[in-house]
Amino acid sequence: MPPIKGKPKEQISYKCPHDLLQKIAAAIESGEYASRNDVITTALILFFRDQNTDPKEHMIDWLKSEEGEKWMQKQILTIMGKMGSATKK
């Protein structure tokens, strides 16, 4: 991923736990991010974006995802199975 460009940046100091630092390094090595700065900037952007998002929007996004769609299909099949067994009684 190319470096995040745009607004002027200010430098801050942050002591990162070792396990998070390893995850950051892995994301950079995989090519997903260009630098530690890009990983942390992206994380903060997502954090603040999520702070201002209605939880219903998160649920809708998840339901539209492949995982959410599979979950919903399983729920529908479960309900249909219960309906079928209820009509046989």
C-alpha positions as CSV (number, residue, x, y, z in Angstrom):
1,M,0.0,0.0,0.0
2,P,1.4,3.4,-0.8
3,P,2.1,5.8,2.1
4,I,-0.9,7.9,3.4
5,K,-0.4,11.4,2.1
6,G,-2.4,14.6,2.6
7,K,-2.5,16.8,5.7
8,P,0.6,18.0,7.4
9,K,1.7,15.7,10.3
10,E,2.9,16.3,13.8
11,Q,5.2,13.9,15.6
12,I,4.1,12.2,18.8
13,S,5.8,9.6,21.0
14,Y,4.0,6.3,21.8
15,K,5.2,3.2,23.7
16,C,3.7,0.2,22.0
17,P,3.3,-3.2,23.6
18,H,5.5,-5.8,22.0
19,D,2.7,-8.0,20.7
20,L,1.1,-5.0,18.9
21,L,4.5,-4.0,17.5
22,Q,4.9,-7.5,16.0
23,K,1.5,-7.2,14.4
24,I,2.4,-3.8,12.9
25,A,5.7,-5.2,11.6
26,A,3.8,-8.2,10.0
27,A,1.3,-5.8,8.3
28,I,4.2,-3.8,6.8
29,E,6.2,-7.0,5.8
30,S,3.0,-8.3,4.0
31,G,2.8,-5.1,2.0
32,E,-0.5,-4.1,3.4
33,Y,1.0,-0.9,4.8
34,A,4.1,1.1,3.9
35,S,5.1,2.2,7.4
36,R,4.4,2.1,11.1
37,N,3.0,5.6,10.7
38,D,0.5,4.4,8.1
39,V,-0.7,1.5,10.3
40,I,-1.2,3.8,13.3
41,T,-2.8,6.5,11.3
42,T,-5.3,4.1,9.7
43,A,-6.1,2.6,13.1
44,L,-6.8,6.0,14.5
45,I,-8.9,7.0,11.5
46,L,-11.0,3.9,11.9
47,F,-11.3,4.3,15.7
48,F,-12.6,7.8,15.4
49,R,-14.9,7.0,12.5
50,D,-16.4,4.1,14.5
51,Q,-17.0,6.5,17.5
52,N,-19.3,8.5,15.3
53,T,-21.1,5.6,13.7
54,D,-24.5,4.3,14.8
55,P,-24.2,0.7,15.9
56,K,-27.0,-0.2,13.5
57,E,-24.8,0.8,10.6
58,H,-22.1,-1.7,11.9
59,M,-24.7,-4.4,12.1
60,I,-26.0,-3.7,8.6
61,D,-22.5,-3.8,7.2
62,W,-21.8,-7.1,8.9
63,L,-25.1,-8.6,7.7
64,K,-24.1,-7.6,4.1
65,S,-20.7,-9.3,4.5
66,E,-20.1,-12.9,3.5
67,E,-19.9,-14.0,7.1
68,G,-23.2,-12.1,8.0
69,E,-25.0,-13.5,4.9
70,K,-24.0,-17.1,5.9
71,W,-25.2,-16.5,9.5
72,M,-28.5,-15.2,8.2
73,Q,-29.0,-18.1,5.9
74,K,-28.3,-20.5,8.8
75,Q,-30.9,-18.7,10.9
76,I,-33.5,-18.9,8.2
77,L,-32.9,-22.6,7.6
78,T,-33.2,-23.2,11.4
79,I,-36.5,-21.3,11.6
80,M,-37.9,-23.1,8.5
81,G,-36.9,-26.4,10.0
82,K,-38.8,-25.6,13.2
83,M,-41.8,-24.4,11.2
84,G,-41.8,-27.7,9.2
85,S,-41.6,-29.8,12.4
86,A,-44.4,-27.7,14.0
87,T,-46.8,-28.4,11.1
88,K,-46.2,-32.1,11.3
89,K,-47.5,-32.2,14.9
